[in-house]
Amino acid sequence: MLTNTVKISNVSNLSDARYCAGMGVEMLGFSIDENAAAYISPKKFEDICSWLAGVTLVAETSLTDPEKIIQALAPYPVHSIQVTESNLLGYLKSELGLPLILRVSADQYDAGEMELLMSRYADDVAHFLLESDDDSPLSDEWIQTSGNLSKEYPILVGFGLENESTVTALTTLFPKIGIALKGSEEIRPGFKDFGSMMDILEALEEN
């Protein structure tokens, strides 16, 4: 099992899904946006998930119209939903009754603003996912900010995690912090180089 909560986003193949589930990853995310590069069809989602057990399935969307989100979700029997707009949270929570993940771009907030955002929506959100649209590094300031916030809020850090050393340092300093990684394409069906994902997950295994 893993020492910290881990979410894998953009899962698009069975190799990633089975490996991560076997390692004890808590959440697997699947893009339901048809125009997204990592989009997964309902049929492929069903095929992959038929091999899985004991993992939280997350529908990932950047749609901003709540009715379109509900419509898109219909063929995906998921356990949780990830959105990018905080103003959707109250409506989706009441309509769907599923745990919600709010994806927040760390490029758009400073530490004080992030605290205000999280305090405002903490009752509606199961996890806050911090990612960077600009592929920003995980600076010392952001390490401290995310670590301090993780003492009060359920946070997943999903940027600047280049290798197992970075992740180990972060989780040693802040044991409650969660980690978010991204899936990738297979070399060909059934063949996959897990690369840094494998190193990071192995670093998070309980001894």
C-alpha positions in Angstrom: 0.0 0.0 0.0 1.0 3.6 -0.4 1.7 6.0 2.4 -0.1 8.9 0.8 -3.3 9.5 -1.2 -2.5 9.3 -4.9 -4.6 10.2 -7.9 -3.6 9.3 -11.5 -5.2 11.7 -14.1 -5.7 11.1 -17.8 -5.8 7.3 -17.6 -6.4 6.0 -21.1 -5.2 2.4 -21.2 -5.6 -0.8 -19.2 -1.8 -1.0 -18.5 -1.8 2.2 -16.4 -5.1 1.3 -14.8 -4.1 -2.2 -13.6 -0.6 -1.2 -12.6 -1.8 1.8 -10.5 -4.7 -0.1 -8.9 -2.3 -2.9 -8.0 0.1 -0.4 -6.4 -2.7 0.9 -4.2 -3.5 4.2 -6.0 -6.7 5.5 -4.5 -8.1 7.4 -7.5 -8.0 6.9 -11.3 -9.2 9.8 -13.4 -10.7 9.5 -16.9 -11.3 12.5 -19.2 -14.9 12.6 -20.4 -14.4 15.7 -22.6 -14.7 14.6 -26.3 -12.3 17.4 -27.4 -9.6 16.5 -24.9 -6.4 14.7 -25.9 -6.9 12.1 -23.2 -10.6 11.6 -23.9 -11.8 8.1 -23.2 -15.1 6.8 -24.7 -17.8 5.2 -22.6 -17.0 1.8 -24.2 -13.3 2.0 -23.5 -14.0 3.2 -20.0 -16.2 0.2 -19.4 -13.6 -2.2 -20.8 -10.9 -0.9 -18.6 -12.9 -0.6 -15.4 -14.2 -4.2 -15.8 -10.7 -5.3 -14.7 -10.5 -3.0 -11.7 -11.7 -3.3 -8.1 -11.2 -1.2 -5.0 -10.3 2.0 -6.7 -12.2 5.3 -6.9 -13.1 6.2 -10.6 -13.1 9.9 -11.3 -14.7 11.6 -14.3 -12.5 14.6 -15.3 -14.1 17.5 -17.2 -13.3 21.1 -18.0 -16.9 21.8 -19.1 -18.4 24.9 -17.5 -22.1 24.2 -18.2 -23.5 22.0 -15.4 -26.3 20.5 -17.6 -23.7 19.5 -20.2 -21.6 17.9 -17.4 -24.5 15.9 -16.2 -25.3 14.8 -19.7 -21.7 13.8 -20.4 -21.6 11.8 -17.2 -24.6 9.7 -18.0 -22.7 6.7 -19.6 -19.8 6.8 -17.1 -20.6 5.0 -13.8 -18.0 6.9 -11.7 -17.6 7.5 -8.0 -16.4 11.1 -8.1 -16.2 14.1 -10.5 -13.4 16.5 -11.1 -14.2 20.0 -12.3 -12.4 23.3 -12.9 -15.0 25.9 -12.0 -15.7 26.5 -8.3 -19.1 28.0 -9.1 -20.3 24.6 -10.2 -19.7 22.8 -6.9 -22.9 23.6 -5.0 -25.2 22.7 -7.9 -23.4 19.5 -8.8 -23.2 18.4 -5.2 -26.9 18.7 -4.8 -27.8 17.2 -8.2 -25.4 14.3 -8.3 -24.5 13.5 -4.6 -21.0 12.4 -5.6 -17.7 13.6 -4.1 -16.2 16.5 -6.0 -12.6 17.3 -6.8 -11.8 21.0 -7.7 -8.8 21.4 -10.0 -7.1 24.6 -9.3 -4.3 26.2 -11.4 -1.5 27.2 -9.2 -0.4 29.8 -11.7 -3.5 31.9 -11.0 -3.3 32.2 -7.2 -0.9 33.3 -4.6 -0.8 31.7 -1.1 -3.3 34.0 0.5 -5.8 33.6 -2.3 -5.5 29.8 -2.2 -6.3 29.8 1.5 -9.4 31.9 0.9 -10.5 29.6 -2.0 -10.1 26.5 0.1 -11.8 27.9 3.1 -14.8 29.0 1.0 -15.4 25.7 -0.7 -14.0 23.2 1.8 -17.6 21.9 2.6 -18.3 21.1 -1.1 -15.0 19.5 -2.0 -13.5 16.1 -1.3 -10.1 17.1 -2.6 -8.4 20.2 -4.1 -6.1 19.3 -7.0 -3.3 21.8 -7.5 -1.8 21.7 -11.1 0.0 24.1 -13.3 -1.1 25.0 -16.8 2.4 26.5 -17.4 4.3 23.4 -16.2 5.7 25.5 -13.4 8.3 23.9 -11.0 7.4 23.1 -7.5 9.2 26.1 -5.9 10.2 26.3 -2.3 7.3 28.8 -1.8 4.8 26.4 -3.2 6.1 23.5 -1.2 5.6 25.5 2.0 2.2 26.8 0.8 0.8 23.5 -0.2 2.3 21.8 2.8 0.7 24.3 5.2 -2.6 24.1 3.5 -2.5 20.3 3.6 -2.7 20.5 7.4 -6.3 21.9 7.1 -7.5 20.8 3.7 -7.4 17.6 1.5 -4.8 18.6 -1.1 -3.4 16.8 -4.1 -0.2 18.3 -5.5 0.0 17.6 -9.2 2.9 19.7 -10.6 6.6 19.9 -10.3 6.9 16.3 -9.2 9.8 15.4 -11.5 11.1 12.3 -9.7 10.9 10.2 -6.6 13.3 12.4 -4.6 11.0 15.5 -5.0 8.0 13.5 -3.9 9.8 11.9 -1.0 11.0 15.2 0.3 7.5 16.7 0.0 5.7 13.9 1.7 8.3 13.6 4.5 7.9 17.3 5.3 4.1 17.1 5.0 2.8 13.6 5.6 -0.9 14.5 5.0 -0.3 15.8 1.5 -1.6 13.9 -1.5 0.1 13.3 -4.8 -1.4 13.6 -8.3 0.3 12.1 -11.4 -0.7 11.7 -15.0 -1.1 8.6 -17.1 0.5 8.3 -20.6 0.0 6.4 -23.8 1.1 2.8 -24.3 4.0 2.0 -26.6 1.6 -0.5 -28.2 -1.3 -2.4 -26.7 -0.1 -4.2 -23.6 3.3 -2.6 -23.6 4.1 0.4 -21.4 7.1 2.2 -20.0 5.9 3.5 -16.6 9.0 5.6 -16.2 8.9 8.1 -13.4 5.4 7.1 -12.3 6.8 3.7 -11.2 9.7 5.3 -9.4 7.4 7.7 -7.5 4.8 5.1 -6.6 7.5 2.7 -5.4 9.0 5.5 -3.3 5.5 6.0 -1.6 5.1 2.3 -0.7 5.0 1.4 2.9 8.1 -0.4 4.1 
